[in-house]
Structure formats: C-alpha cells, structure tokens
C-alpha cells in the first residue's frame, strides 16, 4: 500500500452557518440535525490526519446580527478595548468576527469530542457591490476586509483560542460572476471583473508593495471624489510642502492648472508623490482621502 491517505488530504467544506450559538465561541456546537453527517466526517478527517474545510463569511454574520456586530469588528478594523467582544466563559477577547468564527468551529468539534483536527478557511470575502438594501457591500469595505484579512493571516498569530496556530485561508473569489442569480451582492465577490480588470487593488499598509492582483503594474494614486474638502486640501498642502512634490505645474497659467478644483490638483500631487515613493501602498493614503486605481487619471482630468 502507498499510504496515500497520509499524503493526499481529502476533506469537504462546511458552511459556518451550521454552527449554532456561535458566540461566545467557547459554547458553540453544530446544528444537531447535521450530526449524522458531521460525526462520520470528523472521524474520517481525524483518522487521515486531514483538516476541516470551513466557509466563513463575517459579512453575513454582520448583516444578520441586527446591529449586535459592528462594521469595524467585521472588517478587522482596530477596536478600543471596551469595544472588543469578550467570551464570558473564558474571558478571551476577540477583535474580529473571523477569529470568533474559527474558534467557534474548534469548540463545535470539541463538543463532539474531536480536538485535534485543524481548520482551514476555504472561502471568505466581502462583496464589492450590492442592492439598495445592502449598503455595506462596497468597494471600500471589500478592499478593507480582504486587505486586512491577508495581513491578519500572514501575521500567523492564530486565533485567541489557538494562538500561534496559523489559519490557512482562501479568498472568495477570483472573478465576479455577473450571471449568478440572487441579490446583486452575489455577483460581486471577485477580485477581478470577467474581462480580467481588477475590481480594486488590495492594499497592505506598510508592506512596501501592492498585493498581487495588480496584473498591469500600471497603478495610480487619486483623490477620492467623496473626500472631505478640508481634509483633501490639507493633504494637498502636505504633498506640496513637507511631501516635496513640485506643484508648480498647478499654478495658474501652467499646464496642469485646469481643471481648477481641489480633486484634480490633489490627484496630481498625490500621484506624483506615489510614483516618486516607488508606488508603495502606504504612499497613497493621505489620511484616507486617496485611493489606488488602475485608471490613468490623466485620461479623465
């Protein structure tokens, strides 16, 4: 025998929705109606040293929580200590929904007396567009979730229940599915459009480079259309001052004076600074009033 069962791992994904009473994570358990499926599956995974594949969607947990889960908590954004979720049974603090879902899965397996099966997250993500009743399915939130997710997973910090145990994770999904039925959000989970254009560029602050879904390497830093004008002007002043961008082309009578508005002028200054700094992701932040894009702003201004 080749003992391939120890070399080639076989598993099957489950949805986190079959986990009941998922917070606090320490008291989570699988929907008992699924026990006739879960117990044999977990026995198989344990006997073959395989892993449980989990599809985890904090977006849906957030949507279905009726306000109990904050958007910042779902998006891995920094929380004040008093805003963190606390497992009352263990006093463990949770700073994001993703970790809580993974730890709830470990607890659900332990409830069935399986304590040594690792979890791999085979699907997770955030939609970039939605219907009118899905206001948090936006480009900004999708970018924030996936960028923060990758940064979190790459830190290999594990979860509060299993610190130091890295959670291998796969983003859902590569391409948008414009023909998929259901709500508009169902069509917009992808990192790329069907034609191969990036939906958005993943950012890792401080990583020194953009993440790999920029296939063209032609990226630009532009001012956000909806940015606060005062913050935008302050960022423009910084770029043309301490940022040492040569903003003389923006003066009246110079080539880049028109259109004479703060968005166009800020885009010129931001993009110049961004390219001078080697197009690192943190060179296009400007206190949140700028975005990285694959569209050349000179074609639009």
C-alpha positions in Angstrom: 0.0 0.0 0.0 1.2 3.5 -0.8 -0.4 5.1 2.3 -1.6 7.9 0.2 -4.2 8.7 2.8 -1.4 10.3 4.9 0.0 12.2 1.9 -3.0 13.4 -0.1 -5.5 15.0 2.2 -9.2 14.7 1.4 -11.8 16.8 3.1 -15.1 18.6 2.4 -16.1 22.2 3.1 -18.8 23.1 5.5 -20.6 26.4 6.0 -20.2 28.2 9.3 -24.0 28.6 9.3 -24.4 25.1 10.6 -22.7 26.2 13.8 -25.3 27.2 16.4 -24.8 29.5 19.4 -21.6 30.7 17.8 -20.9 33.4 20.4 -19.4 33.1 22.8 -17.2 30.8 20.7 -16.5 28.5 23.7 -20.0 27.2 23.8 -20.6 26.8 20.0 -21.9 23.5 18.7 -23.0 22.1 15.3 -26.7 22.0 14.4 -27.6 18.6 15.9 -29.6 17.7 12.8 -26.2 17.6 11.0 -24.6 15.2 13.5 -25.3 12.1 11.3 -23.1 13.8 8.7 -20.6 15.6 10.9 -19.6 12.8 13.2 -18.6 10.4 10.3 -16.9 13.3 8.5 -14.9 14.2 11.6 -14.0 10.6 12.2 -12.6 10.4 8.7 -10.7 13.6 9.0 -9.2 12.5 12.3 -8.2 9.1 11.0 -6.4 10.5 8.0 -4.8 13.5 9.7 -6.8 15.8 7.5 -8.4 19.1 8.2 -11.8 20.6 8.3 -12.6 23.0 5.4 -14.7 26.0 6.6 -16.5 28.6 4.6 -16.7 31.6 6.8 -18.4 34.9 5.9 -18.3 37.7 8.5 -20.3 39.8 6.0 -23.4 37.6 6.6 -22.8 37.4 10.4 -22.7 41.2 10.4 -25.8 41.5 8.2 -27.8 39.1 10.3 -26.8 40.5 13.7 -29.3 43.3 13.8 -26.6 45.7 14.9 -25.0 43.5 17.6 -21.9 43.2 15.4 -20.2 46.4 14.4 -18.9 47.0 10.9 -15.4 47.7 12.3 -15.4 44.4 14.2 -16.4 42.6 10.9 -13.7 44.4 8.9 -10.7 43.7 11.2 -10.5 47.4 12.0 -8.8 48.4 15.2 -11.1 48.5 18.2 -10.9 50.2 21.6 -10.5 47.6 24.4 -14.1 48.3 25.6 -15.4 47.5 22.0 -13.8 44.1 21.8 -16.0 41.0 22.1 -15.4 39.0 25.3 -16.1 35.3 25.7 -17.8 35.3 29.1 -16.8 31.7 29.7 -13.1 32.1 29.0 -12.6 35.9 29.3 -10.8 35.7 25.9 -11.1 38.9 23.9 -11.9 38.9 20.2 -11.0 41.8 17.9 -12.7 40.5 14.7 -15.5 38.2 13.6 -13.2 35.9 11.5 -11.3 34.7 14.6 -14.5 34.2 16.5 -16.0 32.0 13.7 -12.8 29.9 13.5 -12.7 29.4 17.3 -16.4 28.6 17.3 -15.7 25.8 14.8 -13.0 24.4 17.1 -15.4 24.4 20.0 -18.2 22.8 17.9 -15.8 20.0 17.1 -14.7 19.7 20.7 -18.4 19.4 21.7 -18.4 16.2 19.6 -15.1 15.1 21.2 -12.8 16.0 18.3 -10.0 18.2 19.5 -7.1 17.6 17.1 -8.5 18.5 13.7 -7.1 21.7 12.2 -9.3 24.2 10.4 -8.6 25.7 7.0 -10.8 28.5 5.8 -11.6 27.6 2.2 -13.9 30.6 1.5 -14.1 34.1 2.9 -14.5 37.5 1.4 -16.7 40.6 1.2 -18.9 41.8 -1.7 -17.9 45.0 -3.5 -21.4 45.9 -4.7 -24.9 45.2 -3.6 -28.6 46.2 -3.9 -30.0 49.2 -2.2 -30.7 47.1 0.9 -27.1 46.0 1.1 -25.4 49.4 1.9 -22.2 47.8 3.2 -21.4 45.8 0.1 -19.0 48.4 -1.3 -15.6 48.6 -3.0 -14.1 50.2 0.1 -15.4 47.6 2.5 -14.4 44.7 0.2 -10.9 46.1 -0.1 -10.7 46.8 3.6 -11.9 43.3 4.6 -9.6 41.4 2.2 -6.6 43.5 2.7 -6.9 43.3 6.5 -7.7 39.6 6.2 -4.5 38.9 4.3 -2.4 41.0 6.7 -4.0 39.2 9.7 -3.4 35.7 8.3 0.1 36.5 7.1 1.0 37.5 10.7 0.5 33.9 11.7 -0.8 34.9 15.1 -3.5 32.3 15.0 -6.8 32.8 16.9 -7.4 33.7 20.6 -8.3 30.0 21.3 -5.3 28.7 19.3 -2.6 31.4 19.4 0.4 30.8 17.1 -1.6 28.2 15.0 -1.8 29.8 11.5 -5.1 29.5 9.7 -4.6 28.8 6.0 -7.2 30.9 4.2 -8.6 31.3 0.7 -10.3 34.4 -0.6 -13.7 34.0 -2.3 -13.4 34.7 -5.1 -11.2 35.3 -8.1 -13.7 36.7 -10.6 -17.1 38.4 -10.3 -20.0 36.2 -11.6 -22.3 38.6 -13.5 -24.7 35.8 -14.4 -25.1 34.4 -10.9 -28.7 34.6 -9.6 -29.8 36.2 -6.4 -29.1 39.6 -4.8 -26.7 41.9 -6.6 -24.0 41.2 -4.0 -23.9 37.5 -5.1 -22.4 38.7 -8.4 -19.7 40.9 -6.8 -17.4 38.9 -4.6 -14.5 38.7 -7.1 -11.1 40.4 -7.1 -11.4 40.7 -10.9 -14.0 41.6 -13.4 -14.8 38.9 -16.0 -12.5 40.7 -18.5 -9.6 40.4 -16.1 -9.5 44.0 -14.9 -9.0 44.3 -11.1 -12.2 45.3 -9.2 -9.9 47.0 -6.7 -6.3 46.8 -5.7 -5.6 45.1 -2.4 -3.6 47.2 0.0 -1.3 46.2 2.8 -0.2 49.2 4.8 3.5 49.1 5.5 4.0 46.1 3.3 6.1 48.0 0.8 4.1 46.9 -2.3 0.7 46.3 -3.6 -0.7 42.9 -3.4 -0.7 40.6 -6.4 -4.0 41.3 -8.1 -2.4 44.3 -9.9 -1.7 42.4 -13.2 -0.7 45.5 -15.1 1.7 47.2 -12.7 0.2 50.4 -14.0 -1.3 51.9 -10.9 -2.1 55.5 -9.9 -3.0 57.4 -6.7 -6.0 59.6 -7.0 -8.1 61.8 -4.7 -11.4 60.3 -3.6 -14.4 62.1 -5.1 -16.3 61.9 -1.8 -13.4 63.0 0.4 -13.9 65.8 2.9 -12.7 69.0 1.1 -10.9 70.3 4.1 -9.0 67.0 4.6 -8.3 66.9 0.9 -6.9 70.5 0.9 -4.8 69.6 4.0 -3.4 66.6 2.2 -2.7 68.6 -0.9 -0.9 71.2 1.2 1.2 68.5 2.8 2.1 66.9 -0.5 3.2 70.3 -2.0 5.0 71.2 1.2 6.6 68.6 3.5 6.0 65.9 0.8 8.3 67.9 -1.5 6.1 67.4 -4.6 6.8 70.1 -7.3 3.4 71.6 -7.6 4.4 74.5 -9.8 2.5 72.9 -12.8 -0.7 73.5 -10.8 -0.2 77.3 -10.8 -2.5 79.5 -12.9 -1.3 79.5 -16.5 0.7 76.3 -16.1 -0.1 73.0 -17.9 -2.0 71.3 -15.0 -3.9 74.3 -13.6 -7.1 73.2 -15.4 -9.4 71.9 -14.2 -9.1 74.3 -11.3 -10.5 72.2 -8.4 -9.1 70.6 -5.3 -9.8 67.0 -6.5 -7.8 67.4 -9.8 -5.0 69.3 -8.1 -4.8 66.8 -5.2 -4.8 63.9 -7.7 -1.8 65.4 -9.5 0.1 65.9 -6.2 -0.8 62.5 -4.7 0.1 60.6 -7.9 3.4 62.4 -8.3 4.3 61.6 -4.7 3.1 58.0 -5.0 5.3 57.3 -8.1 8.3 59.1 -6.5 8.0 56.8 -3.5 8.0 53.7 -5.7 4.2 53.1 -5.7 4.1 51.6 -2.3 0.7 51.2 -0.8 1.3 53.4 2.2 2.4 56.2 -0.2 -1.2 56.6 -1.3 -3.0 57.0 2.0 -3.1 60.8 2.8 -5.2 60.2 5.9 -7.8 58.2 3.9 -8.6 60.8 1.2 -6.8 58.9 -1.6 -7.2 55.6 -3.4 -5.0 53.4 -5.7 -6.5 52.8 -9.1 -5.5 51.2 -12.4 -7.2 54.0 -14.3 -4.8 56.7 -15.6 -6.2 59.9 -14.1 -4.7 62.0 -16.9 -7.2 60.4 -19.2 -10.1 61.6 -17.0 -9.0 65.1 -15.9 
